Structures are given as structure tokens and as C-alpha cells.
């Protein structure tokens, strides 16, 4: 990305705005009422109609963000890595999923998780280009 980690980071941690630029992720409620994710933050949200309970387990400002996501039939972990480069940064998004809901989703919609992560990355770039949230 031709942007600095400082331009990208605020859009990742401002979880309450995710639905404004990635409508597949809705109804984010951060425990305690703040808008931003931090280490240990608990939050609830919906992804593709499934309500998830999450806890931020990794938080290194401008470098790494990761959270667990659980619901009936799903146990997932999502991580973001931001690598500073001379020309900006590289953003990597990885997720693991276990459980019967994850297996069913993969059987019915192969590669859907990878596709939505690509969309999430593209929209992250678009928003970061526009300035801070």
C-alpha cells in the first residue's frame, strides 16, 4: 500500500465504523462503549448474520492486531499484520476457523472467507486514502 501504517491503523481499530465501509460486518458493540479496539477489548459483532463474541488478544500499535471470535459452532482467530516499507506498508490479513458452522460455510461457499478478506483489504485502502476516521 502506498500509505503509512499510521494511515491504515485507525481504520482497523475503529471497529464501530466497520459496517460503514464493509457492510458484511455489522452491529459492532465494544464493551465499555468506546469506539476503538485495544488489548483485552471485548466486542460483539455480526458477520454474515452470525453474532460473534470477540476478544482482542494481540495489539501492537501500527503493527499487529488480532482477536478471537466465537459463536455456536464456530471458533476463529483473525490477525492483521502491518509491515512498514519504504514505499508505505504491506497489510496481511489471516484467519483460522474451526467448528461445524465454519465447515458448513466452506462447503457451501468455498473461498468465501478469502474473498471477503480481499474486499476488506481493498476497502481499507480506499478509506485510509481518505484520511483518518
SVG drawing of the C-alpha trace seen along z (x, -y; Angstrom):
<svg xmlns="http://www.w3.org/2000/svg" viewBox="-28 -13 40 43">
<polyline fill="none" stroke="black" stroke-width="0.4" points="0.0,0.0 1.3,-3.4 0.2,-4.6 1.9,-4.6 0.8,-2.2 -0.4,-5.4 -2.9,-6.0 -4.2,-2.4 -4.3,-1.6 -7.1,-3.9 -9.5,-2.2 -8.7,1.2 -9.1,0.4 -12.2,-1.8 -14.4,1.3 -17.6,-0.7 -17.2,-2.0 -16.5,1.3 -20.1,1.5 -19.8,-1.9 -17.2,-0.5 -17.6,3.2 -21.3,3.9 -20.7,7.7 -19.6,6.8 -22.4,5.1 -23.7,4.2 -20.3,3.9 -20.6,3.2 -17.5,2.5 -17.7,3.4 -17.4,0.3 -18.7,-1.8 -15.5,-3.1 -15.1,-3.1 -11.6,-1.6 -10.1,1.8 -7.3,2.2 -5.6,5.2 -8.2,7.1 -11.1,5.3 -14.3,7.4 -16.7,6.8 -19.7,8.3 -20.5,8.1 -22.2,9.8 -20.5,11.4 -22.8,12.8 -25.7,13.0 -23.7,14.8 -23.3,13.0 -19.7,13.3 -18.1,12.7 -14.6,11.4 -11.6,10.5 -8.5,8.6 -5.5,10.9 -2.8,9.1 -2.3,5.4 0.9,3.7 0.0,0.2 0.6,-0.3 1.9,3.3 -0.3,6.1 -4.0,6.7 -5.6,10.0 -8.8,11.2 -10.7,14.4 -14.3,14.8 -16.6,17.4 -20.2,18.4 -22.2,21.6 -20.4,23.8 -17.5,21.5 -14.2,20.8 -12.0,18.4 -9.0,16.2 -8.3,13.2 -4.9,11.4 -3.7,8.3 -0.1,7.7 1.1,4.3 4.7,4.2 6.3,0.8 8.0,0.5 10.0,-2.4 7.0,-3.0 4.3,-2.7 3.2,0.6 2.0,4.1 -1.1,5.3 -1.7,9.1 -5.0,10.5 -5.1,14.1 -7.9,16.1 -8.4,19.6 -11.8,21.1 -12.9,24.3 -16.3,25.8 -19.3,27.1 -20.5,23.6 -17.1,23.0 -17.1,26.3 -20.6,25.8 -19.7,22.3 -16.7,23.7 -18.7,26.5 -21.5,24.2 -19.4,21.2 -15.8,22.3 -13.3,19.5 -15.8,17.0 -13.6,16.1 -10.7,15.3 -12.8,13.3 -14.3,11.1 -10.8,10.6 -9.7,9.3 -12.6,6.9 -11.8,5.9 -8.2,5.1 -9.3,3.2 -11.9,1.1 -9.3,0.5 -7.0,-1.0 -9.8,-3.2 -10.7,-4.5 -7.2,-5.1 -6.5,-7.2 -9.3,-9.5 -7.7,-10.3 -8.4,-9.3 -11.9,-8.2"/>
</svg>
